[in-house]
Amino acid sequence: MNFKKIIPLVLFLIVATASKAQYKFSGYVDAASSDGAIYLSAVDDYRKVSGVFPEQILNKTLPDSTGYFSFSGDNLPSENKIYRIHVDTCSENDQNITHFLGHCPNSKEVIFIANNHDTLTLPFSFDEEMFCRVVSKNEKANAFLKIDSLKHDMSFAFGTYRSEANRRINSKKWFSILQQYGEQMHEPLAELYSYAFFSDRTQPLHAYYLEDLKTNPYYDNLLNRLIEKYPKSNYTEQYREELASDKYLVATIKPDSSSWWMYVLAAIAVLSIIGNFIFYGKLKKIKGSFTPTTQSLSKQEKKVLELILENKSNKEIASDMFVSVSTVKSHINNLYKKLNVSSREDVKNLYSS
């Protein structure tokens, strides 16, 4: 036997086997989604993380009778990338319209970070909700869920601020929290997820972002981290171009010191703040122990409270939260007890100021 010929062949087979990575993404959908198709998408544009975009879809499957589904293969990049799994119960006719617009009301999604080596599962949460947990040996996989939880807390807090002055003060606080939290994860893709949120022109933090961009070295440092970890990625190039564009925008904005109306607005703002203090003092005397508190509410009860304040019905709340109407009623009863109220009108009056 010629061992000189066999040894290189054995080494080649070992290396070939080890280098062929295999990913597997699996999980469960609930009964309401069991008739829908499940899609795996690769997100190349961090501005299109959430939504339904046909050009991003890599694969499609159907759940079995237990709601279980699975995607596997060896055709993903070896470096971390942003992926989305969503279940969609839209009809084909509806899909042609809603998917084109990037949104489908009958879909539920989860965003995560993964690569071609990862095994990832999406089990039900403790209260039997789907797509609320990501289990993976890749410690970066559930970064987006953590940031989403932080964004949810921020949105709820903004809903309880009683004045524009209070909003501005807390904008700065939440802005710093989102920046620091993303950086502490040591994953630039997670930072991009936060950046896409607070730099979005439709978000309340955008004005503060433009101001912060003038002096904060964070943004250039993030670009350096992206170049170091993902030098050839679409994410890096997209961020580089957006950062350059926003810096140019900031540099060309010059305050007009001769605008008399700015002083009028400032005076109105001062009077508004004084009025808010006077009104709030009277309101505290009227309501007494009826002051709203949300600390005792669970995450689900807080979400129900938000939707009640948006004037949504029980059926609409159930649809938004992907739970049954009876579950919504149970959350509402618990919420009433904790807020010491007995009706939706009481809840709305409690937060009307």
C-alpha positions as MATLAB code, in Angstrom:
seq = 'MNFKKIIPLVLFLIVATASKAQYKFSGYVDAASSDGAIYLSAVDDYRKVSGVFPEQILNKTLPDSTGYFSFSGDNLPSENKIYRIHVDTCSENDQNITHFLGHCPNSKEVIFIANNHDTLTLPFSFDEEMFCRVVSKNEKANAFLKIDSLKHDMSFAFGTYRSEANRRINSKKWFSILQQYGEQMHEPLAELYSYAFFSDRTQPLHAYYLEDLKTNPYYDNLLNRLIEKYPKSNYTEQYREELASDKYLVATIKPDSSSWWMYVLAAIAVLSIIGNFIFYGKLKKIKGSFTPTTQSLSKQEKKVLELILENKSNKEIASDMFVSVSTVKSHINNLYKKLNVSSREDVKNLYSS';
ca = [
       0.000    0.000    0.000;
       1.353    3.435   -1.001;
       0.897    5.573    2.156;
       2.443    8.622    0.480;
      -0.590    8.807   -1.844;
      -3.192    7.904    0.792;
      -2.165   10.462    3.447;
      -2.712   13.559    1.231;
      -6.088   12.157    0.147;
      -7.182   11.626    3.766;
      -6.060   15.132    4.699;
      -7.973   16.565    1.748;
     -11.184   14.772    2.783;
     -10.835   15.991    6.393;
     -10.311   19.604    5.325;
     -13.152   19.429    2.781;
     -15.572   18.029    5.360;
     -14.622   20.588    7.994;
     -14.847   23.527    5.587;
     -18.363   22.697    4.358;
     -20.509   24.565    6.836;
     -24.208   23.834    7.269;
     -26.724   26.235    8.743;
     -30.088   25.276   10.216;
     -32.788   27.732   11.294;
     -35.906   26.135   12.798;
     -38.814   26.966   15.051;
     -42.571   26.878   15.602;
     -45.521   29.023   14.551;
     -48.812   29.259   16.431;
     -52.140   27.835   15.300;
     -53.276   31.158   13.806;
     -50.252   31.124   11.471;
     -50.133   27.392   10.729;
     -51.756   27.834    7.307;
     -49.271   30.485    6.206;
     -46.023   30.237    4.294;
     -42.740   30.881    6.102;
     -39.950   32.815    4.408;
     -36.217   33.169    5.073;
     -34.815   36.487    3.853;
     -31.317   37.988    3.711;
     -31.336   41.695    4.594;
     -28.691   43.645    2.672;
     -30.173   47.084    3.395;
     -30.392   47.901    7.111;
     -33.123   50.430    6.295;
     -35.272   47.500    5.151;
     -34.880   45.312    8.226;
     -38.575   45.205    9.039;
     -41.187   44.487    6.378;
     -41.803   42.078    3.504;
     -39.548   42.560    0.493;
     -39.672   39.900   -2.266;
     -36.146   40.666   -3.486;
     -34.743   39.654   -0.083;
     -36.385   36.205    0.102;
     -33.986   33.232   -0.017;
     -36.294   30.330    0.705;
     -39.897   29.407    1.468;
     -41.396   26.522    3.419;
     -44.614   25.392    5.113;
     -45.023   24.296    8.738;
     -46.014   20.727    9.576;
     -49.103   19.780   11.603;
     -47.367   20.790   14.878;
     -46.336   24.205   13.530;
     -42.686   23.182   13.146;
     -40.590   24.513   10.252;
     -36.944   24.388    9.246;
     -34.490   25.988    6.813;
     -31.077   24.416    6.180;
     -28.266   24.479    3.649;
     -24.694   25.583    3.061;
     -25.149   28.590    0.766;
     -24.995   31.507    3.244;
     -21.934   33.755    3.773;
     -19.456   32.643    6.444;
     -19.528   36.061    8.135;
     -22.397   37.405   10.219;
     -25.281   38.942    8.313;
     -28.807   40.178    9.050;
     -31.602   37.683    8.354;
     -35.361   37.714    8.778;
     -37.876   34.898    9.116;
     -41.510   35.809    8.686;
     -44.739   33.872    8.455;
     -47.331   35.216    6.062;
     -51.016   34.296    5.825;
     -51.830   36.786    3.050;
     -53.505   35.425   -0.063;
     -51.511   35.536   -3.296;
     -53.624   38.425   -4.563;
     -52.975   40.403   -1.372;
     -49.274   39.558   -1.504;
     -48.910   41.188   -4.907;
     -50.061   44.469   -3.368;
     -48.875   44.435    0.233;
     -45.465   42.910   -0.451;
     -44.809   45.512   -3.091;
     -45.392   48.156   -0.416;
     -43.022   46.385    1.983;
     -45.646   45.579    4.589;
     -48.170   42.835    5.165;
     -50.689   43.152    8.032;
     -51.002   39.371    8.271;
     -47.327   38.634    8.850;
     -45.180   38.121   11.923;
     -41.405   38.440   11.762;
     -38.196   37.987   13.718;
     -34.849   39.593   12.845;
     -31.552   38.002   13.828;
     -27.832   37.814   13.094;
     -26.429   34.536   11.752;
     -23.925   32.952    9.382;
     -23.451   29.737    7.426;
     -22.174   27.874   10.519;
     -25.108   28.585   12.828;
     -27.817   26.369   14.250;
     -30.657   28.569   15.464;
     -34.065   27.796   16.938;
     -37.164   29.932   17.528;
     -39.157   28.293   20.345;
     -42.346   29.659   21.853;
     -41.925   32.138   24.714;
     -43.019   31.415   28.271;
     -46.512   32.701   27.424;
     -46.682   30.692   24.176;
     -45.905   33.582   21.825;
     -43.876   32.883   18.692;
     -40.780   34.696   17.421;
     -40.043   36.215   20.838;
     -36.921   34.121   21.560;
     -33.805   33.276   19.559;
     -31.674   30.379   20.797;
     -28.238   30.036   19.197;
     -24.584   29.473   20.072;
     -23.915   32.669   18.112;
     -24.120   35.163   20.973;
     -24.950   37.963   18.522;
     -28.070   36.198   17.203;
     -30.597   37.784   19.560;
     -29.076   41.290   19.570;
     -32.034   42.768   17.675;
     -34.597   41.340   20.103;
     -32.707   42.978   22.977;
     -32.627   46.313   21.179;
     -36.329   45.966   20.286;
     -37.104   45.506   23.973;
     -35.148   48.679   24.740;
     -36.956   50.592   21.971;
     -40.306   49.358   23.332;
     -39.440   50.694   26.800;
     -38.411   54.001   25.229;
     -41.636   54.294   23.209;
     -43.726   53.578   26.289;
     -41.782   56.130   28.325;
     -42.301   58.771   25.628;
     -46.030   58.110   25.833;
     -46.041   59.093   29.508;
     -44.058   62.338   29.147;
     -46.394   65.244   29.769;
     -44.620   68.083   27.992;
     -42.409   68.760   25.000;
     -39.658   69.979   27.334;
     -39.749   66.631   29.133;
     -39.552   64.820   25.800;
     -36.448   66.769   24.776;
     -34.654   66.011   28.020;
     -35.442   62.314   27.783;
     -34.587   62.188   24.067;
     -30.982   62.849   24.992;
     -31.061   60.138   27.659;
     -32.547   57.448   25.402;
     -30.287   58.457   22.548;
     -27.215   57.773   24.679;
     -28.668   54.504   25.992;
     -29.241   53.149   22.477;
     -25.740   54.141   21.353;
     -23.979   52.662   24.361;
     -26.040   49.473   24.383;
     -25.237   48.724   20.750;
     -21.537   49.418   21.229;
     -21.344   47.191   24.322;
     -22.536   44.231   22.250;
     -19.307   44.400   20.204;
     -21.296   43.785   17.034;
     -21.412   46.637   14.469;
     -24.526   45.143   12.832;
     -26.398   45.604   16.108;
     -25.183   49.206   16.234;
     -26.504   49.740   12.702;
     -29.921   48.535   13.875;
     -29.970   51.222   16.579;
     -28.509   53.809   14.206;
     -31.206   53.137   11.600;
     -33.804   53.827   14.300;
     -32.576   57.082   15.818;
     -31.356   58.531   12.479;
     -34.737   57.872   10.834;
     -36.345   61.205    9.940;
     -39.743   59.955   11.096;
     -38.491   59.243   14.627;
     -38.514   61.791   17.493;
     -34.757   61.318   18.013;
     -33.759   62.488   14.526;
     -33.324   66.173   15.458;
     -31.056   65.242   18.328;
     -29.116   62.894   16.014;
     -28.287   65.765   13.628;
     -27.113   67.887   16.536;
     -25.084   65.048   18.019;
     -23.459   64.356   14.656;
     -21.662   67.717   14.820;
     -19.425   66.838   17.773;
     -19.756   63.165   18.720;
     -16.923   60.909   17.384;
     -19.172   57.858   17.836;
     -20.275   57.839   14.187;
     -16.764   57.847   12.731;
     -15.757   55.181   15.252;
     -18.693   53.019   14.151;
     -17.547   53.354   10.537;
     -14.069   52.205   11.564;
     -15.532   49.211   13.394;
     -17.548   48.275   10.314;
     -14.513   48.611    8.034;
     -12.469   46.439   10.382;
     -15.049   43.649   10.757;
     -17.018   43.864    7.488;
     -14.697   45.591    4.986;
     -16.510   44.394    1.839;
     -20.064   44.393    3.160;
     -22.982   46.312    1.666;
     -23.762   47.505    5.187;
     -20.397   49.259    5.481;
     -20.701   51.041    2.154;
     -24.316   52.058    2.834;
     -23.367   53.504    6.220;
     -20.352   55.321    4.767;
     -22.538   57.034    2.157;
     -25.318   57.927    4.605;
     -22.864   59.345    7.135;
     -21.190   61.515    4.494;
     -24.600   62.762    3.303;
     -25.808   63.624    6.819;
     -22.544   65.397    7.664;
     -22.933   67.515    4.552;
     -26.521   68.284    5.540;
     -25.469   69.365    9.041;
     -22.654   71.533    7.659;
     -25.015   73.430    5.341;
     -27.652   74.201    7.988;
     -27.033   77.702    9.367;
     -29.265   79.363   11.952;
     -30.869   82.639   10.913;
     -30.204   85.005   13.815;
     -32.460   87.639   12.291;
     -35.591   85.489   12.417;
     -37.802   87.257   14.904;
     -40.240   84.349   14.990;
     -37.647   82.217   16.788;
     -37.978   84.507   19.802;
     -41.750   84.239   19.613;
     -41.519   80.434   19.595;
     -39.114   80.518   22.530;
     -41.518   82.716   24.508;
     -44.423   80.369   23.690;
     -42.333   77.380   24.803;
     -41.533   79.045   28.154;
     -45.193   79.897   28.737;
     -46.148   76.346   27.778;
     -43.732   74.891   30.331;
     -45.051   77.172   33.067;
     -48.609   76.256   32.105;
     -47.777   72.546   32.235;
     -46.375   72.880   35.748;
     -49.489   74.714   36.948;
     -51.827   72.252   35.234;
     -49.932   69.219   36.517;
     -50.042   70.555   40.080;
     -53.811   70.918   39.902;
     -54.183   67.532   38.277;
     -52.241   65.834   41.084;
     -54.578   67.364   43.667;
     -57.644   66.183   41.732;
     -56.449   62.649   41.069;
     -54.608   62.019   44.332;
     -53.865   58.352   44.592;
     -55.263   57.852   41.077;
     -51.866   58.689   39.511;
     -50.979   56.112   36.805;
     -48.088   53.767   37.403;
     -46.744   51.260   34.921;
     -43.977   49.698   36.975;
     -46.199   46.845   38.108;
     -47.426   46.042   34.607;
     -46.013   43.101   32.678;
     -44.544   43.545   29.199;
     -47.758   42.240   27.620;
     -49.955   44.487   29.772;
     -47.870   47.506   28.761;
     -48.362   46.608   25.108;
     -52.137   46.275   25.653;
     -52.135   49.664   27.393;
     -50.400   51.264   24.404;
     -52.948   49.822   21.993;
     -55.891   50.906   24.195;
     -54.495   54.452   24.120;
     -54.443   54.123   20.316;
     -58.216   53.438   20.467;
     -57.895   49.876   19.182;
     -60.585   47.280   19.857;
     -59.971   43.950   21.579;
     -60.029   42.203   18.216;
     -57.486   44.628   16.742;
     -55.251   44.261   19.812;
     -55.402   40.466   19.500;
     -54.425   40.716   15.831;
     -51.503   43.064   16.530;
     -50.182   40.890   19.360;
     -50.910   37.542   17.684;
     -52.910   36.292   20.687;
     -56.526   35.343   21.223;
     -59.247   37.826   22.183;
     -59.723   36.002   25.492;
     -56.033   36.513   26.280;
     -56.418   40.223   25.536;
     -59.422   40.421   27.887;
     -57.374   38.728   30.612;
     -54.549   41.265   30.152;
     -57.064   44.127   30.255;
     -58.643   42.872   33.503;
     -55.201   42.616   35.136;
     -54.324   46.073   33.819;
     -57.530   47.574   35.271;
     -56.743   46.127   38.698;
     -53.171   47.434   38.716;
     -54.169   50.911   37.524;
     -57.211   50.989   39.837;
     -59.653   51.696   37.009;
     -62.781   49.972   35.720;
     -63.098   50.952   32.042;
     -61.256   51.997   28.890;
     -62.464   55.556   29.373;
     -60.872   55.598   32.836;
     -57.591   54.449   31.299;
     -57.719   57.111   28.576;
     -58.614   59.829   31.102;
     -55.734   58.661   33.269;
     -53.253   59.330   30.488;
     -55.071   62.126   28.680;
     -52.801   64.818   30.122;
];
